[in-house]
């Protein structure tokens, strides 16, 4: 998710970690598995097995489309490793009627979640850090309603480290919006929600907009306590530039689609301002590449574009000097983030075209599913 030019804030100083673990909570993990490869399914199962949390308090639900053998065969094959691992016996591969868009798939599973304390909405390619569930439960014990987790992996390429820097600055910008306006827009790859709070907000939107992004902006009217968690994970980072840009085209298209909800009565005035800020952020990012390429040298347009990049560089530097990110192996990712954001802005015009022509192509970031 873009946070271009949005001011940043640091997380509040971490408290000393209690020596005693939090009281276990019942957690249900929902993972949409739409035409994922066997490798992706097995990696997800491995991530579940690495969790340092009482397995009998964890229910794992893998959602697949009914009657789709391309989804069912790899999912059931990989899930066999979890079936005998001591997780809650309600864990299963769950065929649902329709999985496109993802919000619809998640809505199929929302009934009956009240039997659990916390629900984790998890993307298939995301592996939570081993201690993540314990860390999250502690946040909920302290009053959180929503926790968004970000998994950082050790990357051997500049692209992976740049994405790590992008995630860090995104978190810092969402912290700013949450503290100043009471609204934080969730990325949706790894989101924990109290089932009590989820009962207040209802399900996800079922259109082209990013489902967690829109859900979180509407949920802000209930004044949730939103927290952010960053930890190291064993997942597979996105290390190829073309793949990373395709993913961001999809995200930008969803964020642009969300702007149609600006007049919605379900938005608080502060939420409307926050959504307007993200819209302005996207417009600025889209405008910079053509301004640099097409405006003549020395023109006011080009000088303005360079000034915008200077402000964004200052925003990145502000986050980079924060000690909370130093243990995540970002290193030179801070230096290449600005270039990556300019490339993202150029690629984002494809998102504008797709949205204008109602072309809902799915830009896969893995070797599975329709591209």
C-alpha positions in Angstrom: 0.0 0.0 0.0 1.2 3.5 -0.8 1.9 6.0 1.9 3.6 8.5 -0.4 4.0 11.9 1.3 1.8 10.9 4.2 3.5 12.0 7.5 4.9 9.3 9.7 5.0 8.7 13.5 6.9 6.2 15.5 5.1 3.5 17.5 4.9 4.1 21.2 8.0 2.9 23.1 7.7 -0.8 23.7 7.0 -1.9 27.2 9.1 -4.5 29.0 7.9 -7.8 27.8 6.2 -9.7 30.6 8.0 -12.8 31.8 4.7 -14.7 31.9 2.9 -15.5 28.6 -0.6 -14.1 28.1 -3.6 -16.3 28.9 -4.2 -18.3 25.7 -7.1 -17.1 23.5 -9.0 -19.1 20.9 -7.8 -18.0 17.5 -9.3 -19.0 14.1 -7.1 -18.5 11.1 -8.9 -17.9 7.7 -6.7 -18.4 4.6 -8.2 -18.1 1.1 -6.6 -20.7 -1.1 -7.7 -19.7 -4.6 -5.8 -21.9 -7.1 -2.6 -21.7 -5.1 0.3 -24.0 -6.1 1.2 -27.0 -3.9 4.4 -25.1 -3.0 2.4 -22.2 -1.6 0.1 -24.4 0.3 2.9 -26.4 1.8 4.7 -23.2 2.8 1.6 -22.0 4.5 1.3 -25.2 6.4 4.9 -25.0 7.4 4.3 -21.5 8.8 1.4 -22.9 10.9 3.5 -25.7 12.3 6.2 -23.2 13.4 3.8 -21.1 15.5 4.9 -21.1 19.2 1.3 -21.2 20.5 -0.9 -23.9 22.0 -2.2 -25.7 19.0 -5.4 -26.9 20.6 -6.4 -23.2 20.8 -5.9 -22.6 17.1 -8.5 -23.4 14.4 -7.2 -23.3 10.8 -9.7 -22.9 7.9 -8.4 -22.9 4.4 -11.1 -21.6 2.0 -11.3 -23.0 -1.5 -14.0 -22.6 -4.2 -16.5 -25.4 -4.5 -15.8 -27.9 -7.3 -12.5 -26.4 -8.3 -10.0 -29.2 -8.4 -7.1 -26.8 -9.2 -7.6 -25.3 -5.8 -8.7 -28.4 -3.9 -6.0 -30.9 -4.8 -2.9 -28.9 -3.6 -4.8 -27.5 -0.6 -5.9 -30.9 0.7 -2.5 -32.5 0.0 -0.7 -29.8 2.0 -3.4 -29.6 4.8 -2.7 -33.3 5.6 0.4 -32.2 7.6 -1.9 -30.0 9.8 -4.7 -32.5 10.3 -2.6 -34.7 12.6 -0.6 -31.9 14.3 -2.9 -31.3 17.3 -4.8 -28.2 16.1 -8.4 -27.6 17.0 -10.4 -30.5 15.4 -12.6 -27.9 13.7 -9.7 -27.1 11.4 -10.4 -28.1 7.8 -10.3 -27.3 4.1 -13.6 -25.5 3.6 -15.2 -25.3 0.1 -17.2 -22.1 -0.3 -19.6 -21.1 -3.1 -17.7 -18.1 -4.5 -14.2 -16.7 -3.9 -13.9 -13.8 -6.2 -13.4 -11.1 -5.0 -11.6 -12.1 -1.8 -14.0 -10.1 0.4 -16.8 -12.5 -0.7 -14.7 -15.5 0.2 -14.1 -14.2 3.7 -17.8 -13.3 4.2 -18.8 -16.9 3.6 -16.8 -17.9 6.7 -17.9 -15.1 9.2 -20.9 -16.9 10.6 -20.1 -18.8 13.7 -16.8 -17.1 14.4 -18.2 -15.9 17.8 -17.1 -19.2 19.3 -13.5 -17.9 19.0 -11.9 -14.9 20.6 -9.8 -13.6 17.7 -9.9 -14.1 13.9 -6.8 -13.8 11.7 -7.4 -13.0 8.1 -4.2 -14.3 6.4 -3.0 -14.3 2.8 -1.8 -17.7 1.5 1.7 -16.5 0.8 2.2 -15.0 4.3 3.9 -16.9 7.1 3.5 -15.4 10.6 6.6 -15.2 12.7 6.8 -18.0 15.2 5.9 -15.8 18.2 3.4 -13.6 16.4 0.2 -15.2 17.9 1.6 -14.8 21.4 2.6 -11.2 20.8 -0.8 -10.4 19.3 -2.8 -12.0 22.1 -0.8 -9.8 24.5 -1.9 -6.7 22.5 -5.5 -7.9 22.8 -5.1 -8.4 26.5 -4.1 -4.7 26.7 -7.2 -3.5 24.9 -6.6 -3.8 21.2 -9.5 -4.4 18.8 -7.4 -4.8 15.7 -3.8 -5.8 15.2 -2.2 -5.6 11.7 1.0 -7.7 11.5 3.8 -7.2 9.0 6.2 -10.0 8.3 9.8 -9.0 7.4 12.0 -11.6 5.7 15.7 -11.6 5.0 16.1 -10.8 1.3 19.1 -11.3 -0.9 18.0 -8.6 -3.4 17.5 -4.9 -3.3 13.9 -5.3 -4.3 13.1 -7.4 -1.2 14.9 -4.9 1.1 13.1 -2.0 -0.6 9.7 -3.6 0.0 10.7 -4.0 3.6 11.5 -0.3 3.8 8.2 0.5 2.1 6.3 -1.6 4.7 8.0 0.2 7.5 7.1 3.6 6.1 3.6 2.5 5.5 3.2 1.4 9.1 4.6 4.7 10.3 2.1 6.6 8.1 -0.9 4.5 9.3 0.2 5.2 12.9 0.0 8.9 12.0 -3.5 8.6 10.5 -4.7 6.5 13.5 -3.4 8.9 16.1 -4.5 12.1 14.3 -7.7 11.0 12.7 -8.7 7.7 14.3 -8.5 5.9 11.0 -5.9 3.5 9.8 -6.2 1.7 6.5 -5.3 -1.9 6.7 -3.3 -3.7 4.1 -5.0 -7.0 4.8 -2.3 -9.6 4.4 -2.2 -10.4 8.1 -5.0 -8.8 10.1 -6.2 -9.9 13.6 -9.6 -8.8 14.8 -11.4 -9.4 18.0 -14.6 -11.4 17.2 -16.5 -9.1 19.6 -15.4 -6.1 17.5 -16.1 -7.9 14.2 -19.7 -8.5 15.3 -20.1 -4.7 15.5 -18.7 -4.0 12.0 -20.1 -6.7 9.8 -18.5 -8.3 6.8 -16.3 -7.2 3.9 -17.2 -5.2 0.8 -17.6 -7.4 -2.3 -16.4 -5.2 -5.1 -13.2 -4.2 -6.8 -11.9 -2.2 -3.8 -9.4 -3.6 -1.4 -11.6 -5.4 1.1 -9.6 -4.8 4.3 -8.8 -1.2 3.2 -12.5 -0.4 2.9 -13.5 -2.5 5.9 -11.1 -0.7 8.2 -12.2 2.8 7.0 -15.8 2.0 7.8 -14.8 0.3 11.1 -13.3 3.6 12.3 -16.8 4.8 13.2 -16.6 2.4 16.2 -13.3 4.0 17.4 -11.2 0.8 17.4 -7.9 0.5 19.2 -5.7 -0.4 16.2 -2.1 -1.6 16.7 0.7 -2.6 14.4 3.2 -5.4 14.9 6.4 -6.1 12.9 8.4 -9.3 13.3 10.8 -11.5 11.4 9.3 -14.3 9.4 10.5 -17.3 7.3 8.2 -16.4 4.4 9.4 -16.0 0.8 9.9 -12.3 0.0 9.0 -10.9 -3.4 12.4 -10.4 -4.9 11.6 -9.5 -8.6 10.9 -6.0 -9.6 8.3 -6.9 -12.2 6.4 -9.0 -9.8 6.5 -6.3 -7.1 5.2 -3.7 -9.5 2.3 -6.0 -10.7 1.3 -6.4 -7.1 1.2 -2.7 -6.5 -0.8 -2.1 -9.7 -3.5 -4.4 -8.1 -3.3 -2.5 -4.8 -3.4 0.9 -6.4 -6.5 -0.1 -8.4 -8.2 -1.2 -5.2 -7.3 2.0 -3.4 -8.5 4.1 -6.3 -11.8 2.1 -6.4 -12.2 2.8 -2.7 -12.4 6.6 -3.3 -16.0 6.1 -4.6 -16.9 5.7 -0.9 -16.0 9.2 0.0 -19.6 10.4 0.2 -20.7 7.3 2.2 -22.7 8.1 5.4 -20.8 5.2 7.0 -17.6 7.3 7.0 -16.9 9.6 9.9 -15.8 13.1 9.0 -12.3 12.2 10.1 -12.4 9.0 8.1 -13.4 11.0 5.1 -10.4 13.3 5.6 -8.1 10.3 6.0 -9.5 8.7 2.8 -9.0 12.1 1.0 -5.4 12.1 2.2 -4.7 8.7 0.8 -6.3 9.7 -2.5 -4.1 12.8 -2.7 -1.1 10.6 -1.9 -1.9 8.4 -4.9 -2.5 11.3 -7.2 0.9 12.9 -6.2 2.7 9.6 -6.8 1.0 9.1 -10.2 1.9 12.7 -11.2 5.6 12.6 -10.5 6.8 10.3 -13.3 5.1 12.2 -16.2 6.2 15.5 -14.7 9.8 14.4 -14.6 9.7 12.9 -18.1 7.5 15.3 -20.0 8.0 18.7 -18.5 10.9 20.7 -19.9 14.0 21.2 -17.9 13.8 24.1 -15.5 10.0 24.4 -15.8 7.8 25.0 -12.8 6.2 21.6 -13.2 9.6 19.8 -13.1 10.7 21.9 -10.1 7.5 21.0 -8.3 8.0 17.3 -9.0 11.6 17.5 -7.6 10.3 19.3 -4.5 7.7 16.5 -4.0 10.5 13.9 -4.2 12.5 15.9 -1.7 9.6 15.8 0.8 9.2 12.1 0.2 12.9 11.5 0.7 12.7 13.4 4.1 9.7 11.2 5.0 11.7 8.1 4.3 14.8 9.3 6.2 12.6 10.1 9.2 11.5 6.5 9.3 14.9 5.1 8.5 16.5 6.7 11.6 14.0 5.1 14.0 15.7 2.4 16.0 12.6 0.2 15.9 13.4 -0.9 12.3 17.1 -1.6 12.6 16.7 -5.3 13.6 14.7 -6.1 10.4 17.6 -6.2 7.9 16.4 -3.4 5.7 19.8 -1.8 5.2 20.1 -0.3 1.7 16.4 -0.7 1.1 16.0 2.8 2.5 18.2 4.2 -0.2 16.3 2.6 -3.1 12.8 3.1 -1.8 12.4 6.5 -3.5 13.3 5.1 -6.9 11.0 2.2 -6.4 8.1 4.6 -5.5 8.7 6.6 -8.8 8.6 3.3 -10.7 5.4 2.4 -8.8 3.9 5.7 -9.8 4.6 5.0 -13.4 3.2 1.5 -13.2 0.2 2.9 -11.4 -1.2 4.4 -14.6 -2.0 0.8 -15.6 -4.2 0.7 -12.5 -6.0 3.8 -13.7 -6.5 2.3 -17.1 -7.8 -1.0 -15.7 -10.2 0.8 -13.4 -11.5 3.1 -16.1 -12.1 0.1 -18.4 -13.4 -2.1 -15.7 -10.7 -4.6 -16.4 -10.4 -6.7 -13.3 -7.4 -8.7 -14.3 -5.8 -10.5 -11.3 -2.0 -9.7 -11.2 -0.6 -12.8 -9.6 2.6 -12.5 -7.6 3.1 -16.2 -7.5 3.3 -18.9 -10.1 -0.2 -19.9 -9.3 -3.7 -18.7 -10.2 -4.6 -16.8 -13.2 -2.3 -14.0 -14.1 
